[in-house]
Amino acid sequence: MHKELKNKIIKKMMAYFGYNSNHINHAYRVLHYAEEISGMEKGAPDVVISSAILHDIGIPDCEKKYKSIEGQLQEIEGPPVAREILESLCMDEEIIKEVCEIIGCHHSPGEIDTVNFKIMWDADWLVNLPDVYDVNDRVKLPDIISETFMTKAGLKIAEDLYL
């Protein structure tokens, strides 16, 4: 993906989040890991980068409509927003479709079984793991990591970070 297009997606994401630093920082961290894993797992850069930047883009609408940011609600609200952003940047329809599919199930493993989904899943979990599990529990954590991560690269990064 060209740096200019990536920066345009980031700018639109930031504007949509209303410059909420928590959501923006999360997106940047997921993007970092997604790019790292994608290089090792041979993901499609346009899909992986767009998905990483926009994966939580449904949060503002979830907060307004439901007063909740629960994952399944994000899966409903995120894809239409992502589509609008990517269409405004004249992205290819096949890329838009796959990005929207990933965003539409980024909290529901098993609905999509593509390398791009697995990269996005692992990147998000690398950031979220300490918020969901006790990363100081050295007894349970190895099993949690081995059961959570879907790519070899994501698994290795998680082990290096948390074990």
N, C-alpha and C positions, 0 to 999 in steps of 0.2 A: 504494500500500500504506500502510495506517495505520502510523504510527510505533510504536505499541504492539505490533503484530504483528511488525514488523521487529525490534524489540528482543527479543521473545520468541524469535524464530528465532536471533538472535545469542546470546542467553543459553544456549539449548540446544546450539548449535554449540560455544560455549566449554566447557561442561560435558563434552561428548563428547570434545573434544580434551584434556581434563584440564588445561585452562589452559596448554597448550603455546603459548608466546608466538609462536614462529615460524609455526605454522599459523594462529593467530588473526590475527596481523598481516597475513599473506598474504591471508586472507579479507577483511579490512577494506580492503586496498589494491585488491583485485579488485572489491569492492563499490563503492568510490569511482568507479572507471573505468566499471563497468557502469552505474551510475546516470547518469553523464555521457553515455556513448554512447547509452543508452536514450532519453534526452531528445531527442537529435538524430535518432535512427533510428526513433523511434516504437515502441519495444518495449513489451511488456506488463509493467508494473511488478511485479506479484505474481510473475510467472514469473522475470523477470530478477533481481530482488532475492533471491528465495529461492535461485535457482541460484547466484548469486555467493557468497552466504553459505555454502552447503552443497556447493559443487562438489568440494571435497577431503575431504568428511566420511568417505570410506572409508579414509583413511590409517591411523587406529588399528587397524582390523581387518586391513588389509594387513600392517602391521608385526607383529601377533600371529600371523596365519596363515602368512604367506609370508616374513617377515623382509625385506620389500621394499616400497617405495612406488611401484613402477613404474606408469606411467599406465594401462595396460590392466587391471591388477589393481584400481586405484581405480575404474575403470568398472564392475567386477563388484561390488565391495563397497559402493560409495557409494549406489546407488539404494535398496536396502532400508533403510538407515539414514535417508536423507533422507525416504523415505516414512513411516517410523515417526514421525519428528519432526514432519512436516507434518500427518499424521493426528492426532497428539496435540493440535495446535492448530486442529483442525477446518477445515483448508483445503479448498477445493473440489477434487473428484476430478480435474477436467480440468487444473487447475493442478498438482496433485501429479504427474499422469501426464507432463505436459510437462517439469516440473523433473527428474523421474527420467530421462526420455529424454535430456535435456541432460547431466546428470551421467554417464549411462551411455555417453556418447561424447565427453566434453569433451577427450579426447586423440586423438580419431579424426575428423578433418575429413572431410566428405563423407557421413557417415551420416545427418545431419539437415541440411536446407537451409532453416531458418527464420530470420527476423530475430532472434528471441530467442537462438537458438544462436549466430549470428554475433556478437551483442553480447557474449555470455559468452566466446566464443573470443577476441575481440579484447581484452577486459578482462583475461583471464588472461595473454595474451601481452604486454600492456603491462607487467605486473609481471615476467613470466618472461624477457623478452628479454635483459636483461643477464646472466642466469644461464646462458643457452644459447649466446649469440653474443657475439663481441667487438664491443661497441658503439663502440669506438674505431677500428674498421676502416672508414674512410670510403669505401673502394672497394667493398667487398662489401655494407655495411649498407643502402644504398638499395634494392638488389635484394631483399635478405632481407625488408625491411619491406614492399615492394610485393607480394611473393609470400606473405607470412604473413597480413596483415590482410585481413579480409573486408568491413568496412564502411567507408564514406567517412569517418565520424567517427573510427573507430579508426585508420585510416590517417593522418589529419591529426594526431591526438594523438601517434601514434608518431613521425611526422616532426618535430613540434614538440619532442618530448622528446629524441629521439636523433640528429637530423641537424643 
